[in-house]
Amino acid sequence: MKAIIDKELCTGCELCVTSCPDIFEMDGDLAKVKVEIIQPGAEECAHQAADDCPTTAIKLED
């Protein structure tokens, strides 16, 4: 699984970093993905971060 953040939609609220710090981090005022491939053990966390995103800026691809 791979996570993608749409920089046009990201507001920098940091909810993804709070709910899934192993996958997401802040890069200035916007979030970014820390890992290229999300390992199976972290997929639930990534889904939670995508669900929590108020602007739906996080997309997950298999």
TORTORGU-877693 format. One record per atom (N, C-alpha, C, O): residue number from 1; y, x, z; atom name; residue in three letters. Coordinates in pm, whole numbers, plus 50000, padded with zeros to 5 digits. Layout:
N
<i:NUM&py:Y&px:X&pz:Z&at:CA&aa:ALA>;
...
//
This chain:
62
<i:1&py:49883&px:50084&pz:50000&at:N&aa:MET>;
<i:1&py:50000&px:50000&pz:50000&at:CA&aa:MET>;
<i:1&py:50124&px:50089&pz:50000&at:C&aa:MET>;
<i:1&py:50125&px:50199&pz:50056&at:O&aa:MET>;
<i:2&py:50228&px:50038&pz:49936&at:N&aa:LYS>;
<i:2&py:50353&px:50112&pz:49923&at:CA&aa:LYS>;
<i:2&py:50468&px:50018&pz:49961&at:C&aa:LYS>;
<i:2&py:50466&px:49900&pz:49926&at:O&aa:LYS>;
<i:3&py:50567&px:50071&pz:50031&at:N&aa:ALA>;
<i:3&py:50686&px:49993&pz:50067&at:CA&aa:ALA>;
<i:3&py:50804&px:50041&pz:49984&at:C&aa:ALA>;
<i:3&py:50819&px:50160&pz:49956&at:O&aa:ALA>;
<i:4&py:50886&px:49946&pz:49944&at:N&aa:ILE>;
<i:4&py:51007&px:49975&pz:49867&at:CA&aa:ILE>;
<i:4&py:51122&px:49899&pz:49932&at:C&aa:ILE>;
<i:4&py:51109&px:49781&pz:49964&at:O&aa:ILE>;
<i:5&py:51234&px:49968&pz:49952&at:N&aa:ILE>;
<i:5&py:51353&px:49903&pz:50006&at:CA&aa:ILE>;
<i:5&py:51457&px:49891&pz:49896&at:C&aa:ILE>;
<i:5&py:51494&px:49989&pz:49832&at:O&aa:ILE>;
<i:6&py:51502&px:49770&pz:49874&at:N&aa:ASP>;
<i:6&py:51608&px:49743&pz:49777&at:CA&aa:ASP>;
<i:6&py:51741&px:49778&pz:49843&at:C&aa:ASP>;
<i:6&py:51788&px:49706&pz:49931&at:O&aa:ASP>;
<i:7&py:51800&px:49889&pz:49801&at:N&aa:LYS>;
<i:7&py:51925&px:49939&pz:49861&at:CA&aa:LYS>;
<i:7&py:52040&px:49841&pz:49842&at:C&aa:LYS>;
<i:7&py:52135&px:49841&pz:49920&at:O&aa:LYS>;
<i:8&py:52032&px:49758&pz:49739&at:N&aa:GLU>;
<i:8&py:52137&px:49659&pz:49715&at:CA&aa:GLU>;
<i:8&py:52132&px:49547&pz:49819&at:C&aa:GLU>;
<i:8&py:52234&px:49485&pz:49849&at:O&aa:GLU>;
<i:9&py:52013&px:49520&pz:49873&at:N&aa:LEU>;
<i:9&py:51996&px:49413&pz:49970&at:CA&aa:LEU>;
<i:9&py:52001&px:49460&pz:50115&at:C&aa:LEU>;
<i:9&py:52034&px:49382&pz:50204&at:O&aa:LEU>;
<i:10&py:51970&px:49586&pz:50139&at:N&aa:CYS>;
<i:10&py:51964&px:49639&pz:50275&at:CA&aa:CYS>;
<i:10&py:52104&px:49638&pz:50339&at:C&aa:CYS>;
<i:10&py:52201&px:49684&pz:50280&at:O&aa:CYS>;
<i:11&py:52109&px:49584&pz:50462&at:N&aa:THR>;
<i:11&py:52236&px:49580&pz:50535&at:CA&aa:THR>;
<i:11&py:52239&px:49683&pz:50648&at:C&aa:THR>;
<i:11&py:52340&px:49694&pz:50719&at:O&aa:THR>;
<i:12&py:52131&px:49758&pz:50665&at:N&aa:GLY>;
<i:12&py:52127&px:49859&pz:50770&at:CA&aa:GLY>;
<i:12&py:52113&px:49803&pz:50909&at:C&aa:GLY>;
<i:12&py:52161&px:49864&pz:51005&at:O&aa:GLY>;
<i:13&py:52048&px:49690&pz:50923&at:N&aa:CYS>;
<i:13&py:52034&px:49624&pz:51054&at:CA&aa:CYS>;
<i:13&py:51937&px:49698&pz:51146&at:C&aa:CYS>;
<i:13&py:51939&px:49676&pz:51267&at:O&aa:CYS>;
<i:14&py:51853&px:49783&pz:51092&at:N&aa:GLU>;
<i:14&py:51757&px:49867&pz:51166&at:CA&aa:GLU>;
<i:14&py:51637&px:49791&pz:51223&at:C&aa:GLU>;
<i:14&py:51561&px:49849&pz:51301&at:O&aa:GLU>;
<i:15&py:51618&px:49664&pz:51186&at:N&aa:LEU>;
<i:15&py:51502&px:49591&pz:51237&at:CA&aa:LEU>;
<i:15&py:51371&px:49654&pz:51191&at:C&aa:LEU>;
<i:15&py:51274&px:49657&pz:51267&at:O&aa:LEU>;
<i:16&py:51366&px:49704&pz:51068&at:N&aa:CYS>;
<i:16&py:51244&px:49766&pz:51018&at:CA&aa:CYS>;
<i:16&py:51212&px:49894&pz:51096&at:C&aa:CYS>;
<i:16&py:51095&px:49922&pz:51124&at:O&aa:CYS>;
<i:17&py:51314&px:49969&pz:51130&at:N&aa:VAL>;
<i:17&py:51294&px:50092&pz:51207&at:CA&aa:VAL>;
<i:17&py:51246&px:50059&pz:51348&at:C&aa:VAL>;
<i:17&py:51161&px:50128&pz:51403&at:O&aa:VAL>;
<i:18&py:51300&px:49953&pz:51405&at:N&aa:THR>;
<i:18&py:51261&px:49911&pz:51539&at:CA&aa:THR>;
<i:18&py:51116&px:49863&pz:51541&at:C&aa:THR>;
<i:18&py:51040&px:49898&pz:51631&at:O&aa:THR>;
<i:19&py:51077&px:49784&pz:51441&at:N&aa:SER>;
<i:19&py:50942&px:49729&pz:51441&at:CA&aa:SER>;
<i:19&py:50837&px:49824&pz:51383&at:C&aa:SER>;
<i:19&py:50718&px:49808&pz:51411&at:O&aa:SER>;
<i:20&py:50879&px:49920&pz:51304&at:N&aa:CYS>;
<i:20&py:50781&px:50009&pz:51240&at:CA&aa:CYS>;
<i:20&py:50841&px:50149&pz:51217&at:C&aa:CYS>;
<i:20&py:50862&px:50189&pz:51102&at:O&aa:CYS>;
<i:21&py:50866&px:50223&pz:51324&at:N&aa:PRO>;
<i:21&py:50932&px:50354&pz:51311&at:CA&aa:PRO>;
<i:21&py:50848&px:50462&pz:51241&at:C&aa:PRO>;
<i:21&py:50904&px:50563&pz:51197&at:O&aa:PRO>;
<i:22&py:50717&px:50442&pz:51230&at:N&aa:ASP>;
<i:22&py:50634&px:50540&pz:51159&at:CA&aa:ASP>;
<i:22&py:50649&px:50528&pz:51008&at:C&aa:ASP>;
<i:22&py:50615&px:50620&pz:50935&at:O&aa:ASP>;
<i:23&py:50700&px:50414&pz:50961&at:N&aa:ILE>;
<i:23&py:50712&px:50390&pz:50818&at:CA&aa:ILE>;
<i:23&py:50857&px:50395&pz:50771&at:C&aa:ILE>;
<i:23&py:50885&px:50444&pz:50661&at:O&aa:ILE>;
<i:24&py:50949&px:50346&pz:50853&at:N&aa:PHE>;
<i:24&py:51089&px:50335&pz:50812&at:CA&aa:PHE>;
<i:24&py:51180&px:50419&pz:50901&at:C&aa:PHE>;
<i:24&py:51152&px:50440&pz:51019&at:O&aa:PHE>;
<i:25&py:51291&px:50467&pz:50843&at:N&aa:GLU>;
<i:25&py:51393&px:50539&pz:50917&at:CA&aa:GLU>;
<i:25&py:51528&px:50511&pz:50854&at:C&aa:GLU>;
<i:25&py:51537&px:50463&pz:50741&at:O&aa:GLU>;
<i:26&py:51632&px:50541&pz:50927&at:N&aa:MET>;
<i:26&py:51767&px:50522&pz:50875&at:CA&aa:MET>;
<i:26&py:51809&px:50647&pz:50798&at:C&aa:MET>;
<i:26&py:51776&px:50759&pz:50836&at:O&aa:MET>;
<i:27&py:51882&px:50624&pz:50690&at:N&aa:ASP>;
<i:27&py:51940&px:50730&pz:50610&at:CA&aa:ASP>;
<i:27&py:52087&px:50694&pz:50595&at:C&aa:ASP>;
<i:27&py:52128&px:50628&pz:50500&at:O&aa:ASP>;
<i:28&py:52166&px:50738&pz:50690&at:N&aa:GLY>;
<i:28&py:52305&px:50694&pz:50695&at:CA&aa:GLY>;
<i:28&py:52310&px:50549&pz:50740&at:C&aa:GLY>;
<i:28&py:52259&px:50516&pz:50847&at:O&aa:GLY>;
<i:29&py:52369&px:50464&pz:50660&at:N&aa:ASP>;
<i:29&py:52384&px:50323&pz:50695&at:CA&aa:ASP>;
<i:29&py:52272&px:50235&pz:50642&at:C&aa:ASP>;
<i:29&py:52272&px:50114&pz:50668&at:O&aa:ASP>;
<i:30&py:52177&px:50292&pz:50568&at:N&aa:LEU>;
<i:30&py:52069&px:50213&pz:50508&at:CA&aa:LEU>;
<i:30&py:51933&px:50265&pz:50551&at:C&aa:LEU>;
<i:30&py:51917&px:50381&pz:50587&at:O&aa:LEU>;
<i:31&py:51836&px:50176&pz:50547&at:N&aa:ALA>;
<i:31&py:51699&px:50214&pz:50581&at:CA&aa:ALA>;
<i:31&py:51633&px:50281&pz:50461&at:C&aa:ALA>;
<i:31&py:51671&px:50257&pz:50346&at:O&aa:ALA>;
<i:32&py:51533&px:50364&pz:50489&at:N&aa:LYS>;
<i:32&py:51453&px:50423&pz:50383&at:CA&aa:LYS>;
<i:32&py:51309&px:50433&pz:50429&at:C&aa:LYS>;
<i:32&py:51281&px:50428&pz:50549&at:O&aa:LYS>;
<i:33&py:51220&px:50446&pz:50335&at:N&aa:VAL>;
<i:33&py:51077&px:50458&pz:50362&at:CA&aa:VAL>;
<i:33&py:51045&px:50605&pz:50387&at:C&aa:VAL>;
<i:33&py:51083&px:50692&pz:50308&at:O&aa:VAL>;
<i:34&py:50975&px:50633&pz:50497&at:N&aa:LYS>;
<i:34&py:50941&px:50770&pz:50534&at:CA&aa:LYS>;
<i:34&py:50814&px:50822&pz:50467&at:C&aa:LYS>;
<i:34&py:50799&px:50943&pz:50450&at:O&aa:LYS>;
<i:35&py:50724&px:50733&pz:50429&at:N&aa:VAL>;
<i:35&py:50594&px:50773&pz:50375&at:CA&aa:VAL>;
<i:35&py:50575&px:50715&pz:50235&at:C&aa:VAL>;
<i:35&py:50622&px:50606&pz:50205&at:O&aa:VAL>;
<i:36&py:50506&px:50789&pz:50152&at:N&aa:GLU>;
<i:36&py:50481&px:50741&pz:50016&at:CA&aa:GLU>;
<i:36&py:50375&px:50631&pz:50013&at:C&aa:GLU>;
<i:36&py:50392&px:50529&pz:49946&at:O&aa:GLU>;
<i:37&py:50267&px:50652&pz:50086&at:N&aa:ILE>;
<i:37&py:50157&px:50556&pz:50092&at:CA&aa:ILE>;
<i:37&py:50137&px:50514&pz:50238&at:C&aa:ILE>;
<i:37&py:50123&px:50598&pz:50327&at:O&aa:ILE>;
<i:38&py:50136&px:50384&pz:50262&at:N&aa:ILE>;
<i:38&py:50114&px:50331&pz:50395&at:CA&aa:ILE>;
<i:38&py:49963&px:50327&pz:50421&at:C&aa:ILE>;
<i:38&py:49888&px:50265&pz:50346&at:O&aa:ILE>;
<i:39&py:49922&px:50393&pz:50526&at:N&aa:GLN>;
<i:39&py:49780&px:50399&pz:50560&at:CA&aa:GLN>;
<i:39&py:49732&px:50263&pz:50613&at:C&aa:GLN>;
<i:39&py:49812&px:50188&pz:50669&at:O&aa:GLN>;
<i:40&py:49604&px:50232&pz:50597&at:N&aa:PRO>;
<i:40&py:49551&px:50101&pz:50639&at:CA&aa:PRO>;
<i:40&py:49585&px:50064&pz:50783&at:C&aa:PRO>;
<i:40&py:49610&px:49946&pz:50811&at:O&aa:PRO>;
<i:41&py:49587&px:50157&pz:50875&at:N&aa:GLY>;
<i:41&py:49618&px:50127&pz:51014&at:CA&aa:GLY>;
<i:41&py:49762&px:50084&pz:51038&at:C&aa:GLY>;
<i:41&py:49792&px:50025&pz:51141&at:O&aa:GLY>;
<i:42&py:49851&px:50114&pz:50945&at:N&aa:ALA>;
<i:42&py:49993&px:50081&pz:50960&at:CA&aa:ALA>;
<i:42&py:50037&px:49962&pz:50874&at:C&aa:ALA>;
<i:42&py:50155&px:49925&pz:50874&at:O&aa:ALA>;
<i:43&py:49943&px:49902&pz:50803&at:N&aa:GLU>;
<i:43&py:49980&px:49791&pz:50713&at:CA&aa:GLU>;
<i:43&py:50034&px:49671&pz:50788&at:C&aa:GLU>;
<i:43&py:50129&px:49607&pz:50741&at:O&aa:GLU>;
<i:44&py:49977&px:49638&pz:50904&at:N&aa:GLU>;
<i:44&py:50025&px:49523&pz:50980&at:CA&aa:GLU>;
<i:44&py:50170&px:49545&pz:51023&at:C&aa:GLU>;
<i:44&py:50252&px:49453&pz:51017&at:O&aa:GLU>;
<i:45&py:50200&px:49665&pz:51065&at:N&aa:CYS>;
<i:45&py:50336&px:49701&pz:51105&at:CA&aa:CYS>;
<i:45&py:50432&px:49686&pz:50986&at:C&aa:CYS>;
<i:45&py:50542&px:49633&pz:51003&at:O&aa:CYS>;
<i:46&py:50393&px:49732&pz:50870&at:N&aa:ALA>;
<i:46&py:50477&px:49722&pz:50751&at:CA&aa:ALA>;
<i:46&py:50501&px:49576&pz:50713&at:C&aa:ALA>;
<i:46&py:50612&px:49540&pz:50674&at:O&aa:ALA>;
<i:47&py:50398&px:49493&pz:50723&at:N&aa:HIS>;
<i:47&py:50414&px:49350&pz:50695&at:CA&aa:HIS>;
<i:47&py:50511&px:49286&pz:50794&at:C&aa:HIS>;
<i:47&py:50592&px:49202&pz:50756&at:O&aa:HIS>;
<i:48&py:50502&px:49326&pz:50921&at:N&aa:GLN>;
<i:48&py:50593&px:49272&pz:51022&at:CA&aa:GLN>;
<i:48&py:50737&px:49311&pz:50991&at:C&aa:GLN>;
<i:48&py:50828&px:49229&pz:51003&at:O&aa:GLN>;
<i:49&py:50758&px:49435&pz:50951&at:N&aa:ALA>;
<i:49&py:50892&px:49481&pz:50916&at:CA&aa:ALA>;
<i:49&py:50947&px:49403&pz:50797&at:C&aa:ALA>;
<i:49&py:51064&px:49365&pz:50796&at:O&aa:ALA>;
<i:50&py:50863&px:49380&pz:50697&at:N&aa:ALA>;
<i:50&py:50907&px:49304&pz:50580&at:CA&aa:ALA>;
<i:50&py:50941&px:49160&pz:50619&at:C&aa:ALA>;
<i:50&py:51039&px:49104&pz:50571&at:O&aa:ALA>;
<i:51&py:50859&px:49102&pz:50706&at:N&aa:ASP>;
<i:51&py:50884&px:48965&pz:50752&at:CA&aa:ASP>;
<i:51&py:51012&px:48956&pz:50836&at:C&aa:ASP>;
<i:51&py:51083&px:48856&pz:50830&at:O&aa:ASP>;
<i:52&py:51041&px:49061&pz:50913&at:N&aa:ASP>;
<i:52&py:51158&px:49062&pz:51001&at:CA&aa:ASP>;
<i:52&py:51289&px:49087&pz:50926&at:C&aa:ASP>;
<i:52&py:51396&px:49053&pz:50975&at:O&aa:ASP>;
<i:53&py:51281&px:49145&pz:50807&at:N&aa:CYS>;
<i:53&py:51403&px:49181&pz:50733&at:CA&aa:CYS>;
<i:53&py:51483&px:49056&pz:50697&at:C&aa:CYS>;
<i:53&py:51434&px:48970&pz:50624&at:O&aa:CYS>;
<i:54&py:51606&px:49047&pz:50747&at:N&aa:PRO>;
<i:54&py:51686&px:48926&pz:50723&at:CA&aa:PRO>;
<i:54&py:51733&px:48908&pz:50579&at:C&aa:PRO>;
<i:54&py:51772&px:48798&pz:50540&at:O&aa:PRO>;
<i:55&py:51729&px:49015&pz:50500&at:N&aa:THR>;
<i:55&py:51775&px:49005&pz:50361&at:CA&aa:THR>;
<i:55&py:51662&px:49018&pz:50261&at:C&aa:THR>;
<i:55&py:51687&px:49024&pz:50141&at:O&aa:THR>;
<i:56&py:51539&px:49023&pz:50309&at:N&aa:THR>;
<i:56&py:51418&px:49044&pz:50227&at:CA&aa:THR>;
<i:56&py:51431&px:49167&pz:50137&at:C&aa:THR>;
<i:56&py:51392&px:49165&pz:50020&at:O&aa:THR>;
<i:57&py:51487&px:49272&pz:50193&at:N&aa:ALA>;
<i:57&py:51506&px:49397&pz:50117&at:CA&aa:ALA>;
<i:57&py:51378&px:49480&pz:50105&at:C&aa:ALA>;
<i:57&py:51371&px:49570&pz:50022&at:O&aa:ALA>;
<i:58&py:51278&px:49450&pz:50188&at:N&aa:ILE>;
<i:58&py:51153&px:49527&pz:50187&at:CA&aa:ILE>;
<i:58&py:51048&px:49455&pz:50104&at:C&aa:ILE>;
<i:58&py:51016&px:49339&pz:50128&at:O&aa:ILE>;
<i:59&py:50995&px:49525&pz:50006&at:N&aa:LYS>;
<i:59&py:50886&px:49475&pz:49923&at:CA&aa:LYS>;
<i:59&py:50764&px:49563&pz:49946&at:C&aa:LYS>;
<i:59&py:50776&px:49685&pz:49955&at:O&aa:LYS>;
<i:60&py:50648&px:49501&pz:49957&at:N&aa:LEU>;
<i:60&py:50523&px:49574&pz:49974&at:CA&aa:LEU>;
<i:60&py:50437&px:49554&pz:49850&at:C&aa:LEU>;
<i:60&py:50420&px:49442&pz:49802&at:O&aa:LEU>;
<i:61&py:50384&px:49666&pz:49800&at:N&aa:GLU>;
<i:61&py:50297&px:49662&pz:49682&at:CA&aa:GLU>;
<i:61&py:50163&px:49724&pz:49716&at:C&aa:GLU>;
<i:61&py:50156&px:49823&pz:49790&at:O&aa:GLU>;
<i:62&py:50058&px:49665&pz:49662&at:N&aa:ASP>;
<i:62&py:49923&px:49721&pz:49683&at:CA&aa:ASP>;
<i:62&py:49898&px:49835&pz:49588&at:C&aa:ASP>;
<i:62&py:49790&px:49894&pz:49591&at:O&aa:ASP>;
//
